[in-house]
Amino acid sequence: MPSYQDSLDLFHEWTRTDSLRRHGYAVEAAMAYYAGLFDEDEETWRIAGLLHDVDYERHQSLEEHPFVGVKMLREKGYSEDILEAIMGHANHTQTARISRIAKTLFAVDELAGFIMAVAYVRPTGLEGMSPKSVTKKLKDKPFAAAVSREDIRNGADGLGLELNQHIANVISGMQVAATRLGFATQ
């Protein structure tokens, strides 16, 4: 299986925009946090988070994403648990999320994007962010309207967690990577 560095190089080759790169880093950071909580292999979980949208910039249609990326990753020797997780993060693939890594990737994907949006409108970014500030914004339907609130709730349910705990976990993971995500730390 390719290493994390191989995966990062591939991610940078396929993902050129800063916003999509930051999303990949955010999901990676949340996956790393959960790997620690669940006593799973952190590098594998980081790779799944980093590469979940590897093909999105080039192949945004439902017919192509994430199918093109998964095909390419399979050819490069990535493990089936990573490929299953990447397929399962997109509802339209109708891939069952059976493994813990697949359930977690689905759970953190939309939420990490939403937390990034909340951080952009806060003067302190991720610093000092609480689940309460995120849940308040979740109720504001026009805010980050493209983010599926249903997927966020279903993701927490799939992990067997209360929504506030799941939000706290994702925030904690992302705070570790704040500088990489574009938020200077004090």
N, C-alpha and C positions, 0 to 999 in steps of 0.2 A: 504494500500500500504506500502511496506517496506520503511524504512527510508534511508537517505543517508548513515549512518553508516552501516546498513545492506547491502547496495549495495556495499560499499567499501570492506566490509569483503568478500562478494561473489566474487567480482572482484579479490581480492587477492587469494582467493581459486582457482579460475579457470585460473588465469593469473600469471604465474611464472616468465617469462622472463622480464628483466628490460626494454628492448626496447619496448615491447608491453605494458607494464605498463606505460611507459612514453608517448606512443601514446595515451592511454586512458586518461591520465591526461591532455595532450595537447588539445584533443578534448573537454574534460570536461571544461577546462578553457575558450576555445573559446565559448562554449555553454553558460557558465555563463555570459560572456561579452554580448552576444546577448540577453540573457534573460533580462538583465538590459536595453539594448537599446529598446527592444520591450515591456517592462513592463510586462514580463511573470514571472511565478513562477521559481525562480532560482534553487531551489532544484530539481524540476522535470527535468529541462533542464540539470543540472549537471549530474543527474543519467543517462539520455539518452546518454549523451556524454561518460560518464565513461563506461557504459555497452554495447556500440554499437558493440564491438568486443569480448564480454565476452567468446564466444565459439571458437574463432578463433585459439587459441593455440592447442586445442584438435580436432577441426573439420574444417580443412582448405578447404575442397573441396567445389565446388559450390553447390553440392547436399546437403551439411550439413550446411554451414555457410550462413546466420545467423539463419537458421531455427531451429537448435538444441537449440541455445541460447534463441530464442524467445519462444519456447515451454516451456523451463525451467522457464523463467521469468514469463510467463503467469500462470504457476502452482504456482508460489510464490506470485502471486497477484499484479504484476506490472500493471499499467494503460495501457489501449489500445493506448493512444496517444504516450507513450514511445515505445510500441511494434511496432506500425505503423512506427514510425520514424526509429527504428532499421531495420525493414524490408526494408524501403525505401532507406536506405543509400547504399544498394547494388543493382546496376542496374539489375543484373541477376534474382532478385526476381520478377521483373516486378510489383512491388508495387507502386502505384501512390503516389506521395508526395503531399498531399492536405493541411495538416496542416502546420502552420508556424514552429513548432518544427521539422517536418519531412524535410521540405525544408532547414532549417538551419543545421540540422545534416548532410545532404548530402553535403551542401555547405562547411562546415568546415572540414570534414573528410580528404579528400585528401590534402587540403591546409595546415592543421595543420601538417600533415606528411612532406609536402614539406618544410614548414618553419623550422621544426626541422632539416631537412637535411641542409638547408642553415645556420642555427645557428651553426651547428657542424663545418662548414668550416670557420667561422668568428672568429677572435681572441677574440671578445667581446661577442660572442654568440648572445643572443636575445637583449642585451643592445645596444641601438642606431640603431637597425635594422629599415629600412624604406621599404615602398613598392617598391621603385626603385631597391633596392638590390635583392628583391625577383623576380620582373618581369625580371630583367637581367638574373637570373638563370633559369627562366621559358623558356627563349629562347634558353638555352643551352640544347639541346635534350639529350645528354648523361648523364647530371647531373640528378640524381634521376630518371632515365629513366622509372622506373616502375610506377611513379606517372602520372596519367592521367591529362594532361593539359586541355583536353576537359571537364572533370568533374569539374575541378576548374573553368573554364569559365562558364559552364552551372550552377554551383552552385551560382555564383554571379548573373547571369541573373535571376535565380529562386527567388532570394531575391530582385530583382529589384535594384541592386547596381552596380555601376561601379566597375570593377575589383580592381583598386587601393584602393578604399574605403573599399572593402571587405578584402583585404590583410591587410590594416591598422587596421581594427577591430580585425582580428584574431591575429595579432601581439600583439596588446594591451592586449587582453585577456590572451595570453600566457606569456607576460612579468610579469603579476601579479603572475603567478605560476612558475617563472623562477627557483627558488631554487628547487622546487619539480620536475621540468623537467630536473634537473641535471646541470643547469647553475648558477654558483655562482653570486650573485649580488655584485656590487662594493659599 
